[in-house]
Amino acid sequence: MRIVFAGTPEPAVPSLRRFIESGRHEVVAVLTRPDAIAGRGRKVTRSPVGMLADEHGIPVLTPKRPSEPEFMAQLTELAPDCCPVVAYGALLPQAVLDIPRFGWINLHFSLLPAWRGAAPVQAAIDAGDEITGASTFQIEAGLDTGPVFGVVTEKIAVTDTAGALLGRLAETGARLLETTIDGVEDATLQAVPQPTDGVSYAPKVLPEDGHIRWDQPALAINRRIRAVTPAPGAWTEVGGTRLKLGPVEMVEEHLPARVIEVRKTGVFIGTVTTAIRLDQVQPQGKRMMSALDWARGARLEPGAVVA
């Protein structure tokens, strides 16, 4: 089939790479979000999907909005049979959905109808789910509501960060998406409507969602930190200064909530249940370092607290 692949961030790269390397389908173009300013150098940067397309000489389309008449004309001229999608990052109007004869087929990183929306992996970790996965479905007007072609499952480890889990799902999901497109072409795969029960939503994770509330149980704090790692990142405040947190360890002892205690064995913070031991932290304007190195340099007063 002639396909136009739509995707933007790193988790979409394995899927595009599979389509390029398999050679079964012709990738006639890639649709990705416009180049954006990123990094400490504040340079205009191509999306990871766009960079992979450039490496293989595939035309890259970067409309500000998919509803732009110029883009719709380009897509019509390309005449794709199907458009596979992985984390493209913009809503597709019905006029665009109607252009390819097999429509747009999305790879979503959850077991639909659970965790529809922008941040399914983060939501699954934060909720304490033990199993998650990826689903391929036909895009329609609703938010991740279309009929499902196939799923793969993945166990969530107790140490998984969103980055680690998403990395695994990006690879297994890429195989699922390729198999789905093959099945659609061969007419051997039929999409099944999503059940009406078990629906949940995963809105976009914002930087303020990474602000850790220490008046919660240690288990909930641990899950939240893992859910927002690596992005947008977990953080707290010490003495009015923001401190970014890496993954932490729960320990079987108690400290008053929010109180920091520095020992030879590490830096501990109290919660409403058991304490948490910090591992790596990043003070503002500095690199990641061990929590003990940070605490020694910060010269914390006895009874110092986080906010």
N, C-alpha and C positions, 0 to 999 in steps of 0.2 A: 504493500500500500504506500501511497504518497502520504507522508505525515508532516505536520508542523508541530514541533515539540514546544510546549510552554512550560517554563520554569525559571526560577531565579537563584535561590541560595544553594549552598554546597550540598544539602541533602538531595537536591534534584539531579546532581551531576551523575551519580551511578546509573540512573535510568537513561539519561541521554547517551551516556557512554555505551550502554548495552545496545541501544538502537543503532548507533554508529558502527559498532564492531560486528554486530550480527550480520548486517548486510541484507537481511530479509526485507526490510522496509526502507524506502528512500526518504531520508530526512531532507525535505526541500527547503526548510527554513526553521529558525528558532525564534520564538517569541519570549522576550524577557523584559524585566523592568528597566527603565532608562538608567544609564550610567549615573552613579551617585558619588558624593564626596564621602570618603571613608578613611580610617586610619589616622595615626598621629600626624602624618604629613598633610592631611586634609587634601588629598589628591582625588581627582575624578577617576573612578574605578569602574571597570566593567563587572557585571555580575559573574559569579563562577560559571553559570550556564553559558553566558555570552562568551566568556573566555575560551571554554571548550569548543564552542561552535567556531570561533575565530581560528583556532588551531587546525580545524578540519575544513576550513574554507566554506562553511555553511552560512548562508545569508542570515543576518540577525535583525529582527524587527523590534524596535523599542518605542512604541507609542506611549505617550503620557497616559492615554486612556484608550482601552480597546474599542470604545464607541466612536473613535475618530473616523470620519468618512474615508480618509486616505488609507488608514490601516485596513478597513473593511474591503476597500477596493484591491489592496495588495493581496489580502487573504483570498478573495474571490479569484484573482488571477492565478494564484498558486494552485488552486483547485485541490486542496488536500482531501484525501479520503477520510482521514481521522486525525484528531488532535489530542495526543496524550498530554496530561498536565500533572506537574508535581510542584506544588508550592509556588505558583506563578505570582500571586500577590495582588491581584486586581479582579474585580467582578466582571464577568463576561455578559454583555447584553444578549438578549434572545436573538437579535439579528445576526450576531457573530456565532452563536451556538448553532444556528441553522445552516451555516455555510458548508461544513464537511458532511458528506453523506452518512457517515457513521457517528457523527457528533464529536463531542469532547469527552474523553474518559480520564477521570482523575484518580491519582493515587493519594489516598488520605491515610495518615499514620494513626489510625485507631480502628477498633472493631465496631464499625457503624451498626446501630445508630448511637453508640456511645461516643462522647466527646467530639461532636460536630463543632467546627470552628477553627480558629487560627492556631491554637496551641494545644493540640491533643496530647502530645507526649508529656509536656509539663503538667497538664491537668491530671493525667493518669498517675504520675509519680506523687503529686501533691495529695491526691485522694487516697493513696495507699493501695492502689490496684496491684494485684499480683500478676495478672496477665493482661497484655495489650496485643497490638498487632498492626496490620495495615490492610486496607480495603481498596479495591478498585470499583468505581461506580460511574454511571452515566451522569454527567452534569446536567442539571435542569435549573429552573429559576430559583428554587429554594436553596437554603444554606446546607449543603452536603446532604440533601434529602433524596437524591436519585437512586434508582435501583442498583443493586450490588452485583458485580460479576464474580468476584472472588476475594478470599481473605487468606492471610498468613498470620500465625500467632507467635508471640514472643513473651517469654517470662521476664518479669521485671526483677532484677537482683536487688537485694537490700542496699547495695552500695551504688546502684546506677545513678548517674547524673542524667539530666535531659540530653546532654551532648553525647554521652556514651550510648544511651538507648536509641537515640535518633540515628546515630551512625550505623548501628546494626539494622534498624528498620529500613534505612535508605538502601542497603544492599539487598536484603530479602524482598523488599518492596519492588525494587527494580526488576527482579526476576518475575514477580507476580504481574507487574505492569506489562512486561514483554509477552508473557504467556497470555494475558488478557487480550492484547491487541492481535496476537496470532489467532486466538479463538474467535474473535469478532470477525476477522477476515475469512476464516474457514467456516463460519456459521456453525461452529461447534459449541459455542458458549452463549448462554441465555442469562440476562440480568434478572435478578429477583428483587421485588420491592422490599424495602427495609421494614422491619416490624414496627408497630406503633408504640410498643412499650420499650423501656430501656433507653430512652432518648436523654442525652445530657449534652451540655455545651461547654466549650473551652474558649473563652474570649482571649484576645491578644494579651500577652504578659507585658506589663509596663514596668519601667524602672522602679516605681514606687512599690510594686508588688514584691520586690526583693528586699524591702526593709523588714528586718526580722523583729517580730514581736516576742519578747522574752517572757510575757505573761501567759504563754501557752505551754502545753506539755512538750517535753524533749522530742518525742516521736514526731509531733507535728512540725516542730522547728527543723528537725533533720530532713524531713520530706520536702519542706519548702526550700531549704538551701539546695538540695539536690535538684529540685524542679527548675530552679532559676539559674543553674550552672550549666554552661558557661555564660549564657546571656538571658536576661539583662544583668545577672549577677546578684548575689546576696550581699547585704551590707547592714552595718549597725553604726552607731555613733558612740565615740568615747571622748569625753571632754569637748564636745562640740565639733569633733572632726570625724569625717566619714571613714569607716574601715571596711574594706571589701573582704568577704569571707569565702574561703574554699570549703569543700566538704568537711564535715565534722564527725566526731565520734561520741556516741552516748555512753555514759559511764554509770555504774551502779552506786552512786552516792548522792547526797543532797547538799545543795547550797541555797541560800536565799535567792529568790528570783532577781535576775539582772546583775548580781554581784560578780565581779571578776576576782578570781584567786589565782595567783601566779606561784607555781611550785617548780621544783627541779624536773618533775615529770611532765610538765606542760602548763597550759593556760586553760582554766576552767571557768565556765559561766553558769550561774544557777538559772533554772527554769521553775515552773510550778510543780514539776515532778522531779526527775533526776537531773544531774548536771550534764553539761556538754563540754567536751574537750576540743579546743580549736586545733587545726592542723596548719594550713597555710593561710596567711592574711596579706592584704595589700593596703598599706596606708595611702592616703591621697598623694599623688605625685611621685610615688615610689614603686619599686618592683614588688612582686610577690615574694614573701619571705616566711620563715617559720614563725609561728605565733610567739615562741619563746624569745626569738631575736627581737621581734617587734616590742614585746612587753619590757624587755631589758632596756631598750632604747627609749621607750615611752616613759619610764620611771613612774609607774602608776602608784598612786597613794593607796594605802590600805583601805579597803571598803569601796574602791572605785566601782562604778556601775556603767552598764551600757544603756543606750537609749534608742 
